């Protein structure tokens, strides 16, 4: 993943596998936040699950 460098791709800084759900550590977005951006792109509501599954994130690419 370190080989991907593009202005429209957030860099993956780390992964935490402690617990039931993996956590991704991504670089900071210049505007807004990733969850808000993904909700707007996928028409998700604030009441939808806060934790997006990894396969959901890959499907959005």
TANOR-V764990 format. One record per backbone hydrogen bond with DSSP energy under -1.0 kcal/mol. CO is the residue of the C=O (numbers start at 1). NH is the residue of the N-H. If there is no record, write none. Layout:
<<CO	NH> <CO	NH>>
This chain:
<<1	4> <6	9> <11	27> <14	25> <16	23> <23	16> <25	13> <25	14> <33	37> <34	38> <35	39> <36	40> <37	41> <38	42> <39	44> <45	48> <53	57> <54	58> <55	59> <56	60> <58	61>>
